[in-house]
């Protein structure tokens, strides 16, 4: 979700391009490393779906660009996430690797992983989670994907981080055994993840 302004303008119709120009001007004018109070451009962030839809990836890219131009920091991102719709929260999660360098935004990732909204779960297991979730939380994020039907390939860096993780292998095997005992199918993705650990028998 790191499209440039020029790339986005090519994907939008004339009214949406005009709206985006105005929105980016507001965001740029308000640029501050972190806004301690809601700024006018944040209304644009919320309204992006109405003006730049219906393509989800385009709206996500518009919102990510607004966050960049506004210099949104952790305080602003947290406010937008807490007040936002699921779509707005997803955009915040997608922007985290580009906006936050340390682990300060982990509460947002953890909140998303507590939901059963597959859009949020998939966005939460991106590069930011891979960089900052501790091993225990990361393993549970992988399991959350299996529980909710999010493809495990959505987990950024899965192969590298899963390799040699015997505890993840144990958790996956236990989950598979529980599903089998309950007469429920074992997700194909589970076998894929287990293979990546190197512990698949």
URTAQUI-V711998 format. One record per helix or strand of 3 or more residues. SS is the DSSP state (2 for helix, 1 for strand). FROM is the first residue (numbers start at 0). TO is the last residue. If there is no record, write none. Layout:
ss: <SS,SS>
from: <FROM,FROM>
to: <TO,TO>
This chain:
ss: <2,2,2,2,2,2,2,2,2,2,2,2,2,2>
from: <4,13,40,55,73,85,102,117,126,134,151,157,165,187>
to: <10,28,51,69,82,98,113,123,131,147,153,161,180,196>
